[in-house]
Amino acid sequence: MDFQAWEPYYERILRDFGFSRAEDERAAKVLDARLGGTRIDPKDLALVLSGKAVSVAGNAPTLGKEFDRLTKVVVAADEATSTLLTKGRLPDVIVTELDGKVEDQVRANRRGSIAVVHGHGDNIPAIEKWAGRFKGRTIATTQSRPFPGVHNFGGFTDGDRGVFLADAMGARSIRLVGFDFEHPNPKDQPAELKKRKLDWAFILIESILAERVEF
């Protein structure tokens, strides 16, 4: 999804949550300066996802019970990485804004998972703490205007960004596993805020990519 198509959704999200575009842009610059590992081009990521049946693993508690629905190629949304690792599954790609047990994401990246690390105005401290610890293949993303070395494939939360990423990289099909748009997974943010974010994730997937996604 190119930025011109994404920007109207992004502007609505900024208004809805009162987020700062300037802070998102600052976070992108901090991420670009701090992200470690071997920075790869999206075409290298496309080699992993293009033409494949891709599962996007969300961090709902049901993920552990849905392993039989996972396809061979898996994109993990941040905290889902930890669940996958405990089940002996190394995700092919991790989409993260540095939530959850980030040390598991760093470890998976070292073992071969591509880490697609996202910067936004609220996670600059996490970027400063964690971004330099990734040692494998990495890509930096932003929800604001992209620039060389920092990309925007569309999407708002880690889960729906994983879906947009798979679509942008030419996945043959996209299956959601471990998603619950109605019951937020407890995190270090108010449940009401998390629920609004999940509402936006569903809106984005349903309005833009519903025909491409198996729920």
Short mmCIF file of the C-alpha atoms (twelve columns), coordinates in Angstrom:
data_MODEL
# 
_entry.id   MODEL 
# 
loop_
_atom_site.group_PDB 
_atom_site.id 
_atom_site.type_symbol 
_atom_site.label_atom_id 
_atom_site.label_alt_id 
_atom_site.label_comp_id 
_atom_site.label_asym_id 
_atom_site.label_seq_id 
_atom_site.Cartn_x 
_atom_site.Cartn_y 
_atom_site.Cartn_z 
_atom_site.pdbx_PDB_model_num 
ATOM 1   C CA . MET A 1   0.000   0.000   0.000  1 
ATOM 2   C CA . ASP A 2   1.601   3.270   -1.064 1 
ATOM 3   C CA . PHE A 3   1.659   6.229   1.294  1 
ATOM 4   C CA . GLN A 4   -0.731  8.310   -0.801 1 
ATOM 5   C CA . ALA A 5   -3.415  5.648   -0.287 1 
ATOM 6   C CA . TRP A 6   -2.518  5.132   3.386  1 
ATOM 7   C CA . GLU A 7   -2.314  8.789   4.436  1 
ATOM 8   C CA . PRO A 8   -6.081  9.485   4.689  1 
ATOM 9   C CA . TYR A 9   -6.441  6.553   7.127  1 
ATOM 10  C CA . TYR A 10  -3.380  7.732   9.028  1 
ATOM 11  C CA . GLU A 11  -4.787  11.247  9.397  1 
ATOM 12  C CA . ARG A 12  -8.052  9.858   10.751 1 
ATOM 13  C CA . ILE A 13  -6.130  7.759   13.282 1 
ATOM 14  C CA . LEU A 14  -4.131  10.797  14.391 1 
ATOM 15  C CA . ARG A 15  -7.350  12.734  14.980 1 
ATOM 16  C CA . ASP A 16  -9.088  9.864   16.742 1 
ATOM 17  C CA . PHE A 17  -6.287  9.213   19.233 1 
ATOM 18  C CA . GLY A 18  -4.765  12.668  19.424 1 
ATOM 19  C CA . PHE A 19  -1.380  11.332  18.352 1 
ATOM 20  C CA . SER A 20  1.376   13.656  17.176 1 
ATOM 21  C CA . ARG A 21  2.539   13.321  13.591 1 
ATOM 22  C CA . ALA A 22  5.706   15.205  14.518 1 
ATOM 23  C CA . GLU A 23  6.476   12.639  17.219 1 
ATOM 24  C CA . ASP A 24  5.850   9.765   14.788 1 
ATOM 25  C CA . GLU A 25  8.303   11.384  12.400 1 
ATOM 26  C CA . ARG A 26  10.842  11.860  15.195 1 
ATOM 27  C CA . ALA A 27  10.470  8.217   16.212 1 
ATOM 28  C CA . ALA A 28  11.165  7.137   12.633 1 
ATOM 29  C CA . LYS A 29  14.422  9.099   12.635 1 
ATOM 30  C CA . VAL A 30  15.470  7.663   15.995 1 
ATOM 31  C CA . LEU A 31  14.693  4.148   14.751 1 
ATOM 32  C CA . ASP A 32  16.663  4.721   11.561 1 
ATOM 33  C CA . ALA A 33  19.666  5.805   13.608 1 
ATOM 34  C CA . ARG A 34  19.422  3.046   16.222 1 
ATOM 35  C CA . LEU A 35  18.215  -0.112  14.466 1 
ATOM 36  C CA . GLY A 36  20.875  -2.786  14.438 1 
ATOM 37  C CA . GLY A 37  21.368  -5.919  12.435 1 
ATOM 38  C CA . THR A 38  21.654  -6.204  8.674  1 
ATOM 39  C CA . ARG A 39  19.174  -3.762  7.136  1 
ATOM 40  C CA . ILE A 40  17.557  -5.427  4.148  1 
ATOM 41  C CA . ASP A 41  15.539  -4.165  1.215  1 
ATOM 42  C CA . PRO A 42  11.819  -5.024  0.915  1 
ATOM 43  C CA . LYS A 43  12.642  -7.084  -2.174 1 
ATOM 44  C CA . ASP A 44  14.577  -9.441  0.120  1 
ATOM 45  C CA . LEU A 45  11.519  -9.746  2.330  1 
ATOM 46  C CA . ALA A 46  9.396   -10.427 -0.751 1 
ATOM 47  C CA . LEU A 47  11.559  -13.481 -1.431 1 
ATOM 48  C CA . VAL A 48  10.219  -14.937 1.828  1 
ATOM 49  C CA . LEU A 49  6.535   -14.026 1.394  1 
ATOM 50  C CA . SER A 50  5.764   -13.574 -2.310 1 
ATOM 51  C CA . GLY A 51  3.511   -16.268 -3.725 1 
ATOM 52  C CA . LYS A 52  3.232   -18.044 -0.357 1 
ATOM 53  C CA . ALA A 53  0.275   -18.920 1.851  1 
ATOM 54  C CA . VAL A 54  1.081   -16.721 4.848  1 
ATOM 55  C CA . SER A 55  -0.322  -16.840 8.354  1 
ATOM 56  C CA . VAL A 56  -0.229  -13.727 10.515 1 
ATOM 57  C CA . ALA A 57  -0.049  -14.824 14.155 1 
ATOM 58  C CA . GLY A 58  -1.697  -12.443 16.612 1 
ATOM 59  C CA . ASN A 59  -1.103  -12.323 20.346 1 
ATOM 60  C CA . ALA A 60  -4.568  -13.344 21.519 1 
ATOM 61  C CA . PRO A 61  -4.518  -16.075 24.204 1 
ATOM 62  C CA . THR A 62  -6.147  -18.422 21.693 1 
ATOM 63  C CA . LEU A 63  -2.996  -18.589 19.557 1 
ATOM 64  C CA . GLY A 64  -1.651  -21.620 21.391 1 
ATOM 65  C CA . LYS A 65  -4.844  -23.534 20.596 1 
ATOM 66  C CA . GLU A 66  -4.809  -22.628 16.898 1 
ATOM 67  C CA . PHE A 67  -1.424  -23.973 15.873 1 
ATOM 68  C CA . ASP A 68  -2.950  -26.435 13.445 1 
ATOM 69  C CA . ARG A 69  -4.206  -23.453 11.399 1 
ATOM 70  C CA . LEU A 70  -0.740  -22.016 10.845 1 
ATOM 71  C CA . THR A 71  0.618   -22.239 7.331  1 
ATOM 72  C CA . LYS A 72  4.256   -22.984 6.537  1 
ATOM 73  C CA . VAL A 73  5.175   -19.289 6.387  1 
ATOM 74  C CA . VAL A 74  4.355   -17.253 9.515  1 
ATOM 75  C CA . VAL A 75  4.478   -13.533 10.299 1 
ATOM 76  C CA . ALA A 76  4.347   -12.959 14.073 1 
ATOM 77  C CA . ALA A 77  2.884   -9.849  15.663 1 
ATOM 78  C CA . ASP A 78  5.311   -8.894  18.455 1 
ATOM 79  C CA . GLU A 79  4.220   -10.897 21.540 1 
ATOM 80  C CA . ALA A 80  3.072   -13.837 19.406 1 
ATOM 81  C CA . THR A 81  6.765   -14.529 18.921 1 
ATOM 82  C CA . SER A 82  7.068   -15.774 22.499 1 
ATOM 83  C CA . THR A 83  4.131   -18.169 22.109 1 
ATOM 84  C CA . LEU A 84  5.508   -19.491 18.830 1 
ATOM 85  C CA . LEU A 85  8.945   -20.084 20.349 1 
ATOM 86  C CA . THR A 86  7.510   -21.998 23.305 1 
ATOM 87  C CA . LYS A 87  5.804   -24.253 20.761 1 
ATOM 88  C CA . GLY A 88  9.053   -24.781 18.860 1 
ATOM 89  C CA . ARG A 89  8.070   -22.572 15.927 1 
ATOM 90  C CA . LEU A 90  10.446  -19.883 14.660 1 
ATOM 91  C CA . PRO A 91  8.486   -17.184 12.793 1 
ATOM 92  C CA . ASP A 92  9.742   -16.203 9.368  1 
ATOM 93  C CA . VAL A 93  9.011   -12.531 10.055 1 
ATOM 94  C CA . ILE A 94  8.343   -10.552 13.232 1 
ATOM 95  C CA . VAL A 95  6.383   -7.299  13.060 1 
ATOM 96  C CA . THR A 96  7.041   -5.409  16.278 1 
ATOM 97  C CA . GLU A 97  6.759   -2.050  17.957 1 
ATOM 98  C CA . LEU A 98  8.898   -3.535  20.744 1 
ATOM 99  C CA . ASP A 99  6.115   -4.762  23.029 1 
ATOM 100 C CA . GLY A 100 6.048   -7.908  25.119 1 
ATOM 101 C CA . LYS A 101 9.126   -10.039 25.778 1 
ATOM 102 C CA . VAL A 102 11.325  -8.191  23.342 1 
ATOM 103 C CA . GLU A 103 14.270  -10.385 24.307 1 
ATOM 104 C CA . ASP A 104 12.434  -13.294 22.630 1 
ATOM 105 C CA . GLN A 105 12.101  -11.223 19.456 1 
ATOM 106 C CA . VAL A 106 15.802  -10.348 19.554 1 
ATOM 107 C CA . ARG A 107 16.643  -14.034 20.055 1 
ATOM 108 C CA . ALA A 108 14.377  -15.123 17.189 1 
ATOM 109 C CA . ASN A 109 15.961  -12.480 14.942 1 
ATOM 110 C CA . ARG A 110 19.396  -13.870 15.707 1 
ATOM 111 C CA . ARG A 111 18.107  -17.334 14.782 1 
ATOM 112 C CA . GLY A 112 16.833  -16.160 11.391 1 
ATOM 113 C CA . SER A 113 13.513  -14.335 11.748 1 
ATOM 114 C CA . ILE A 114 13.378  -11.054 9.846  1 
ATOM 115 C CA . ALA A 115 12.514  -8.274  12.334 1 
ATOM 116 C CA . VAL A 116 10.308  -5.512  10.928 1 
ATOM 117 C CA . VAL A 117 10.679  -2.918  13.675 1 
ATOM 118 C CA . HIS A 118 8.196   -0.058  13.909 1 
ATOM 119 C CA . GLY A 119 8.688   3.412   15.317 1 
ATOM 120 C CA . HIS A 120 5.893   5.705   16.526 1 
ATOM 121 C CA . GLY A 121 5.646   8.609   18.920 1 
ATOM 122 C CA . ASP A 122 4.891   6.466   21.983 1 
ATOM 123 C CA . ASN A 123 7.699   3.921   21.719 1 
ATOM 124 C CA . ILE A 124 10.819  6.076   21.446 1 
ATOM 125 C CA . PRO A 125 12.128  4.855   24.857 1 
ATOM 126 C CA . ALA A 126 11.688  1.244   23.700 1 
ATOM 127 C CA . ILE A 127 13.520  2.035   20.463 1 
ATOM 128 C CA . GLU A 128 16.399  3.519   22.408 1 
ATOM 129 C CA . LYS A 129 16.538  0.442   24.653 1 
ATOM 130 C CA . TRP A 130 16.007  -2.381  22.165 1 
ATOM 131 C CA . ALA A 131 16.557  -1.389  18.532 1 
ATOM 132 C CA . GLY A 132 20.324  -1.712  18.626 1 
ATOM 133 C CA . ARG A 133 20.159  -5.225  20.075 1 
ATOM 134 C CA . PHE A 134 18.832  -6.829  16.894 1 
ATOM 135 C CA . LYS A 135 21.668  -8.591  15.107 1 
ATOM 136 C CA . GLY A 136 19.920  -10.442 12.272 1 
ATOM 137 C CA . ARG A 137 18.036  -9.149  9.227  1 
ATOM 138 C CA . THR A 138 15.978  -6.039  9.964  1 
ATOM 139 C CA . ILE A 139 13.662  -3.514  8.320  1 
ATOM 140 C CA . ALA A 140 12.533  -0.202  9.834  1 
ATOM 141 C CA . THR A 141 8.944   1.017   9.419  1 
ATOM 142 C CA . THR A 142 6.894   4.093   10.250 1 
ATOM 143 C CA . GLN A 143 3.195   4.979   10.136 1 
ATOM 144 C CA . SER A 144 4.075   8.466   8.880  1 
ATOM 145 C CA . ARG A 145 5.720   9.436   5.587  1 
ATOM 146 C CA . PRO A 146 8.484   6.971   4.652  1 
ATOM 147 C CA . PHE A 147 11.976  7.980   3.620  1 
ATOM 148 C CA . PRO A 148 15.040  6.065   2.383  1 
ATOM 149 C CA . GLY A 149 15.728  3.238   4.812  1 
ATOM 150 C CA . VAL A 150 12.391  3.563   6.658  1 
ATOM 151 C CA . HIS A 151 9.303   2.075   5.005  1 
ATOM 152 C CA . ASN A 152 5.530   2.274   5.325  1 
ATOM 153 C CA . PHE A 153 3.508   -0.713  4.094  1 
ATOM 154 C CA . GLY A 154 0.282   0.427   5.768  1 
ATOM 155 C CA . GLY A 155 -1.406  -0.678  8.961  1 
ATOM 156 C CA . PHE A 156 -1.670  0.603   12.523 1 
ATOM 157 C CA . THR A 157 -1.252  -2.168  15.113 1 
ATOM 158 C CA . ASP A 158 1.323   -4.948  14.882 1 
ATOM 159 C CA . GLY A 159 -1.339  -7.424  13.813 1 
ATOM 160 C CA . ASP A 160 -2.821  -5.489  10.931 1 
ATOM 161 C CA . ARG A 161 0.637   -4.209  9.910  1 
ATOM 162 C CA . GLY A 162 1.582   -7.851  9.510  1 
ATOM 163 C CA . VAL A 163 -1.405  -8.312  7.216  1 
ATOM 164 C CA . PHE A 164 -0.559  -5.241  5.150  1 
ATOM 165 C CA . LEU A 165 3.063   -6.343  4.971  1 
ATOM 166 C CA . ALA A 166 2.122   -9.780  3.671  1 
ATOM 167 C CA . ASP A 167 -0.125  -8.180  1.059  1 
ATOM 168 C CA . ALA A 168 2.550   -5.681  -0.004 1 
ATOM 169 C CA . MET A 169 5.081   -8.493  -0.405 1 
ATOM 170 C CA . GLY A 170 2.754   -10.452 -2.700 1 
ATOM 171 C CA . ALA A 171 1.557   -13.262 -0.434 1 
ATOM 172 C CA . ARG A 172 -0.701  -15.690 -2.281 1 
ATOM 173 C CA . SER A 173 -3.116  -15.821 0.659  1 
ATOM 174 C CA . ILE A 174 -3.262  -14.400 4.183  1 
ATOM 175 C CA . ARG A 175 -4.729  -16.215 7.188  1 
ATOM 176 C CA . LEU A 176 -5.280  -14.656 10.620 1 
ATOM 177 C CA . VAL A 177 -4.429  -16.967 13.527 1 
ATOM 178 C CA . GLY A 178 -4.655  -15.911 17.165 1 
ATOM 179 C CA . PHE A 179 -6.637  -12.722 16.596 1 
ATOM 180 C CA . ASP A 180 -9.407  -11.497 18.903 1 
ATOM 181 C CA . PHE A 181 -10.731 -8.072  17.976 1 
ATOM 182 C CA . GLU A 182 -13.260 -8.013  20.837 1 
ATOM 183 C CA . HIS A 183 -11.170 -8.932  23.876 1 
ATOM 184 C CA . PRO A 184 -7.872  -7.084  24.254 1 
ATOM 185 C CA . ASN A 185 -4.876  -9.006  25.551 1 
ATOM 186 C CA . PRO A 186 -3.828  -7.300  28.828 1 
ATOM 187 C CA . LYS A 187 -0.870  -4.991  28.221 1 
ATOM 188 C CA . ASP A 188 0.686   -1.920  29.788 1 
ATOM 189 C CA . GLN A 189 -2.062  0.363   28.468 1 
ATOM 190 C CA . PRO A 190 -5.718  0.940   29.366 1 
ATOM 191 C CA . ALA A 191 -8.102  -1.726  28.062 1 
ATOM 192 C CA . GLU A 192 -10.315 0.927   26.463 1 
ATOM 193 C CA . LEU A 193 -7.363  2.307   24.468 1 
ATOM 194 C CA . LYS A 194 -6.309  -1.161  23.378 1 
ATOM 195 C CA . LYS A 195 -9.868  -1.960  22.309 1 
ATOM 196 C CA . ARG A 196 -10.014 1.195   20.160 1 
ATOM 197 C CA . LYS A 197 -6.765  0.153   18.519 1 
ATOM 198 C CA . LEU A 198 -8.219  -3.278  17.788 1 
ATOM 199 C CA . ASP A 199 -11.305 -1.624  16.335 1 
ATOM 200 C CA . TRP A 200 -9.054  0.282   13.959 1 
ATOM 201 C CA . ALA A 201 -7.143  -2.891  13.088 1 
ATOM 202 C CA . PHE A 202 -10.390 -4.581  12.114 1 
ATOM 203 C CA . ILE A 203 -11.622 -1.537  10.185 1 
ATOM 204 C CA . LEU A 204 -8.405  -1.373  8.185  1 
ATOM 205 C CA . ILE A 205 -8.331  -5.060  7.336  1 
ATOM 206 C CA . GLU A 206 -12.047 -5.216  6.577  1 
ATOM 207 C CA . SER A 207 -12.185 -2.053  4.481  1 
ATOM 208 C CA . ILE A 208 -9.000  -2.539  2.471  1 
ATOM 209 C CA . LEU A 209 -8.018  -6.202  2.413  1 
ATOM 210 C CA . ALA A 210 -11.081 -8.227  3.421  1 
ATOM 211 C CA . GLU A 211 -11.110 -10.146 0.134  1 
ATOM 212 C CA . ARG A 212 -7.485  -11.192 0.683  1 
ATOM 213 C CA . VAL A 213 -7.766  -12.303 4.296  1 
ATOM 214 C CA . GLU A 214 -9.086  -15.488 5.896  1 
ATOM 215 C CA . PHE A 215 -10.322 -14.693 9.405  1 
# 
